[in-house]
Amino acid sequence: MEASKPAIKIEIISDTMCPWCYVGKRYLEAAMKDFESTFNFDIEWKPFLLNPNTPDEGIPVLEYLAQRYGQKVADDARTGASELIKAGERVGIKFDVNRNFVNSIRSHCLLDYARTQGKQNELAEILFERYFVHGDNINDEKLLVDCAKVVGLKAEEAKKTLEDKALQKKIVKEAKWATENQIHGVPHFTISLVGDKFGKVMPLHGCQPTEMFRRVFTSIKGRMI
């Protein structure tokens, strides 16, 4: 980060199983690019668990969609008719509809560790790509360690993180906090200017279009003049 530029902090409550979170990340990045000469950006990913009771082996995602949202939603995903599939294509994401919906707690543990090493946002991108595009099981220890290594994290430390029961409890507690604070879906963004004397925070719920993020960044820039 360039120390001379003001910083915008963006907290994103998200689940690694959430496809709209991946699309939303792309929308956010497009807006950030427009303001990269004005601001530094600090992105922090916070956990949310869409289905904390998902078995370790996972559930075929089309089966999961049919059970939770109805057969039409699953059929639209299969045929490419869903708005999600179309939105993904517009931002360069081709969703693998044959993936499994898996338990995401361990991937959140790895993201938590990556935050302490300054690698969290990079890891989030890798996890999203491996899961949504390649259909990989991001609950698998070997795959998670491989993802950690890709972003420059130490394999042994990553493995310890994945086996840390106290950290798993922390993730569940943080995810529970989100639901207790009326956040029942993701992504959920909280945007603020670091050091703002008024402490103004802008919450945005759901997969917001790039233009909405541009408006927020423009508003923050205007307050600095």
C-alpha positions in Angstrom: 0.0 0.0 0.0 1.1 3.6 -0.7 1.2 5.3 2.7 0.4 8.7 1.1 -3.0 7.7 0.0 -6.1 7.4 2.3 -7.3 3.9 2.9 -10.8 2.5 2.6 -11.6 -0.5 4.7 -14.0 -3.1 3.2 -15.3 -5.9 5.4 -17.1 -8.6 3.5 -19.2 -11.2 5.3 -19.2 -14.1 3.0 -19.3 -17.9 2.6 -16.9 -19.7 0.3 -19.9 -21.6 -0.8 -21.7 -18.5 -2.0 -21.5 -17.9 -5.8 -22.9 -14.4 -5.6 -20.0 -13.5 -3.3 -17.6 -14.4 -6.1 -19.6 -12.3 -8.6 -19.8 -9.5 -6.0 -16.1 -9.6 -5.6 -15.7 -9.0 -9.4 -18.1 -6.1 -9.3 -16.2 -4.6 -6.3 -12.8 -5.0 -8.0 -14.0 -3.2 -11.1 -15.0 -0.2 -9.0 -11.7 -0.3 -7.0 -9.7 -0.2 -10.2 -11.4 3.1 -11.1 -10.2 4.6 -7.7 -6.8 2.9 -7.4 -5.0 6.3 -7.9 -7.1 7.8 -5.1 -7.3 5.2 -2.4 -5.6 2.2 -0.9 -8.0 -0.6 -0.1 -7.9 -3.0 2.8 -10.3 -5.9 2.3 -11.2 -8.3 5.2 -13.2 -11.4 4.7 -15.5 -12.5 7.6 -17.2 -15.8 7.9 -20.8 -16.8 7.2 -22.1 -20.3 7.1 -24.9 -20.9 4.6 -25.3 -24.5 5.9 -23.0 -25.3 8.9 -24.4 -28.9 9.0 -23.2 -29.8 5.6 -21.6 -33.3 5.7 -17.8 -33.4 5.1 -18.3 -35.3 1.8 -20.7 -32.7 0.6 -23.9 -32.7 -1.5 -24.2 -32.3 -5.3 -24.9 -28.6 -5.7 -27.9 -29.2 -8.1 -29.4 -31.5 -5.4 -28.7 -28.9 -2.8 -30.4 -26.1 -4.9 -33.4 -28.3 -5.5 -33.8 -29.1 -1.8 -33.3 -25.5 -0.6 -34.8 -23.4 -3.4 -36.9 -25.7 -5.5 -36.4 -27.8 -8.6 -36.7 -24.9 -11.1 -33.7 -23.1 -9.6 -31.7 -26.3 -10.0 -32.9 -26.8 -13.6 -32.1 -23.2 -14.5 -28.6 -23.7 -13.1 -28.1 -26.9 -15.1 -29.2 -25.4 -18.4 -27.5 -22.0 -17.9 -30.7 -20.1 -17.7 -30.3 -18.8 -14.2 -29.4 -15.1 -13.6 -26.4 -16.3 -11.5 -24.9 -18.2 -14.4 -25.4 -15.3 -16.8 -24.0 -12.8 -14.3 -20.9 -15.0 -13.8 -20.4 -15.2 -17.6 -20.5 -11.4 -17.8 -17.6 -11.1 -15.4 -15.6 -14.0 -16.7 -16.7 -16.7 -14.3 -17.9 -20.0 -15.8 -19.6 -21.9 -12.9 -19.1 -25.7 -12.7 -22.6 -26.9 -11.9 -21.3 -30.4 -11.2 -19.5 -29.4 -8.0 -20.5 -30.5 -4.5 -21.7 -28.1 -1.9 -19.3 -28.8 1.0 -18.7 -27.8 4.6 -16.9 -24.5 4.5 -15.7 -24.1 8.1 -12.1 -25.2 7.4 -11.8 -22.9 4.4 -12.8 -20.0 6.7 -10.2 -21.1 9.2 -7.6 -20.9 6.4 -8.8 -17.4 5.4 -8.6 -16.3 9.1 -4.9 -17.4 9.2 -4.2 -15.8 5.8 -5.5 -12.5 7.2 -2.7 -12.5 9.8 -0.1 -13.0 6.9 -1.5 -10.3 4.6 -2.7 -12.9 2.1 -6.4 -13.2 2.8 -7.8 -11.5 -0.3 -5.4 -13.5 -2.6 -6.5 -16.7 -0.9 -10.2 -15.8 -1.2 -9.7 -15.5 -5.0 -7.9 -18.9 -5.2 -10.6 -20.6 -3.1 -13.4 -19.2 -5.2 -11.8 -20.2 -8.4 -10.9 -23.7 -7.3 -14.4 -24.3 -6.0 -16.7 -22.5 -8.5 -14.7 -22.8 -11.7 -12.8 -26.1 -11.2 -15.4 -27.8 -9.0 -12.7 -28.8 -6.4 -13.5 -29.8 -2.9 -12.3 -26.9 -0.7 -13.0 -28.9 2.4 -10.2 -31.3 1.5 -7.1 -30.7 3.6 -4.5 -31.4 0.8 -6.3 -29.0 -1.6 -6.5 -26.3 1.1 -2.8 -26.6 1.9 -2.1 -26.4 -1.9 -4.1 -23.2 -2.1 -2.2 -21.8 0.9 1.1 -22.6 -0.8 0.0 -20.8 -4.0 -0.4 -17.5 -2.2 2.9 -17.9 -0.3 1.7 -19.4 3.0 3.7 -22.0 4.8 2.2 -25.5 4.3 2.9 -26.7 7.9 1.3 -23.6 9.4 -1.7 -24.0 7.1 -2.1 -27.6 8.1 -2.0 -26.7 11.8 -4.7 -24.1 11.2 -7.0 -26.6 9.5 -6.7 -28.9 12.6 -7.2 -26.1 15.1 -10.5 -26.9 16.9 -10.5 -23.6 18.9 -10.2 -21.7 15.6 -13.2 -23.7 14.2 -15.2 -22.7 17.2 -14.2 -19.1 16.7 -15.4 -19.2 13.0 -18.8 -20.7 14.1 -19.1 -18.0 16.7 -18.3 -15.2 14.2 -20.8 -16.6 11.7 -23.4 -16.8 14.4 -22.8 -13.2 15.3 -23.7 -12.2 11.7 -27.0 -13.9 11.8 -27.7 -12.5 15.3 -27.1 -9.0 13.8 -29.8 -9.5 11.1 -27.4 -10.6 8.4 -29.2 -13.6 6.9 -27.7 -13.6 3.4 -24.4 -12.8 1.8 -22.4 -11.0 0.6 -22.6 -8.2 3.1 -20.2 -5.3 2.7 -19.3 -2.7 5.3 -17.2 0.2 3.8 -15.5 3.0 5.7 -12.7 5.5 5.4 -9.8 4.6 7.7 -9.4 7.4 10.3 -12.7 9.1 9.5 -13.3 11.4 12.4 -17.0 10.9 12.1 -16.8 7.1 12.0 -19.2 6.9 9.1 -19.8 3.4 7.9 -21.7 2.4 4.7 -23.3 -1.1 4.8 -24.3 -2.7 1.6 -26.3 -5.9 1.5 -26.3 -8.4 -1.3 -24.4 -8.6 -4.6 -24.2 -4.9 -5.5 -23.4 -3.7 -9.0 -20.1 -2.0 -9.8 -21.9 1.4 -10.0 -23.1 1.2 -6.4 -19.5 0.8 -5.2 -18.4 3.7 -7.4 -21.0 5.9 -5.8 -19.8 5.0 -2.3 -16.2 5.6 -3.2 -17.2 8.9 -4.9 -19.1 9.9 -1.8 -16.1 9.2 0.4 -13.8 11.1 -1.9 -16.2 14.1 -1.8 -16.1 14.1 2.0 -12.3 14.5 1.9 -12.4 17.8 -0.1 
